[in-house]
Every structure is written in C-alpha cells, then in structure tokens.
C-alpha cells in the first residue's frame, strides 16, 4: 500500500474568489487568496511531511456545508503542495479527487497525497 501524506489546512477560497480584476494590471490574486497561501503554508510547514517524486494522486475533502462547487477548492490546494515541494509539479497529478465530507470541520480541508 502506498504511503500517504495527510494534512489538515485552512479551507481555501474557491477558484471564483481567488482572483480579482485590476484595471491596467489584469487578474491578480485576491487578498483572501494571498492570506490563505500564507496561513496554509505555515500550517503545512508545522505538520509532518513527505515528498513525492513523479506521478501522484491527491484527494481534497471539504466540509459538508462548504459553499460553492466542490471542484472550486482543488486548484489552490494542488498549487500549494507544489509550492512547498511536496510534489515536483502538478503536471504529475494522475488524479485530483474532491469530496464533501461530514468529518471535516468547518473552515478546514483535509488533503491526502499518495504516490501513483
């Protein structure tokens, strides 16, 4: 059975709320996304970590009553694990799975990464 990394992070903004349009600059990360990256990065650094080389699978579990589309939470989570060098690049993702889960606390998400 492949070893997995399980981390609990703050719930990211959805893809619809991650960027804002600034006249003359274009699309930029919203304050909410910038703050989440900072907070989630610190949380990620404080938990036991593994690194994965090559193909991986990722599952993202969000609270049952989280607003928005379930798939709207995935991109920022995947980008975060790449930014923190848990995986080398999201192009190696064999699958990205997202699910609402009653066991996940409001305001949090559970990320499970395993070698594919």
C-alpha positions in Angstrom: 0.0 0.0 0.0 1.5 3.4 -1.0 2.4 5.8 1.8 0.2 8.8 2.0 0.6 12.3 3.3 -2.5 13.6 5.2 -2.6 17.3 6.2 -5.4 19.4 7.5 -5.3 23.0 6.2 -7.5 26.1 6.4 -10.2 25.9 3.7 -9.0 27.9 0.6 -11.1 30.4 -1.3 -12.9 28.9 -4.3 -11.5 29.4 -7.7 -14.2 32.1 -8.3 -12.9 34.1 -5.3 -9.2 33.7 -5.7 -8.6 36.5 -8.2 -9.7 40.0 -8.8 -9.5 42.2 -11.9 -7.5 45.3 -11.5 -7.7 47.9 -14.4 -4.4 48.3 -16.0 -2.9 45.2 -14.3 -5.3 42.4 -15.2 -6.1 39.5 -13.0 -4.3 39.3 -9.6 -4.6 37.2 -6.5 -7.2 38.5 -4.1 -6.3 39.5 -0.6 -8.2 36.4 0.6 -6.0 34.1 -1.6 -2.8 35.7 -0.5 -3.7 35.4 3.1 -4.8 31.8 2.7 -1.5 30.9 1.0 0.4 32.4 3.9 -1.7 30.7 6.6 -2.0 27.4 4.8 1.8 27.4 4.1 2.6 27.9 7.8 0.1 25.2 8.8 1.6 22.8 6.2 5.1 23.5 7.4 4.1 22.7 11.0 2.8 19.2 10.2 4.8 16.0 9.4 5.5 16.0 5.7 6.6 13.6 3.0 7.7 14.3 -0.5 6.7 12.6 -3.7 8.6 12.2 -6.9 6.8 11.6 -10.2 3.1 10.6 -10.5 0.8 11.2 -7.6 -2.8 11.2 -6.6 -4.4 13.9 -4.5 -7.8 13.9 -2.6 -9.2 17.0 -1.2 -12.0 16.7 1.4 -14.0 19.8 2.3 -16.7 20.4 4.9 -20.2 19.0 4.0 -21.7 22.5 4.2 -18.9 24.5 2.4 -20.3 27.0 -0.1 -19.6 26.7 -3.8 -18.7 23.9 -6.1 -16.6 21.1 -4.7 -14.1 21.3 -7.5 -13.6 25.0 -7.0 -11.4 24.2 -4.0 -8.9 22.0 -5.7 -6.6 24.2 -7.7 -5.2 26.2 -4.8 -4.6 23.1 -2.7 -2.7 21.4 -5.5 -0.7 24.6 -6.2 0.2 24.8 -2.5 1.7 21.3 -2.3 3.8 22.1 -5.4 4.9 25.4 -4.0 6.1 23.7 -0.8 7.9 21.0 -2.8 5.7 18.0 -1.6 5.3 17.2 -5.2 7.5 18.4 -8.0 4.8 19.7 -10.4 1.1 19.4 -10.7 1.5 18.0 -14.2 2.4 14.7 -12.4 -1.0 14.5 -10.9 -2.6 11.3 -12.1 -5.9 12.2 -10.4 -7.4 15.0 -8.4 -10.4 13.9 -6.3 -12.7 16.3 -4.3 -15.4 15.3 -2.0 -17.6 16.9 0.7 -17.2 15.1 4.0 -19.1 15.4 7.2 -15.9 14.5 9.2 -14.1 17.7 8.0 -14.5 20.7 10.4 -15.9 23.9 9.0 -13.2 26.2 7.8 -10.7 23.3 7.2 -9.9 20.9 4.4 -8.1 17.6 4.5 -5.6 16.8 1.8 -4.3 13.3 1.1 -1.5 12.8 -1.3 -0.1 9.4 -2.4 2.3 8.1 -4.9 0.6 6.9 -8.0 
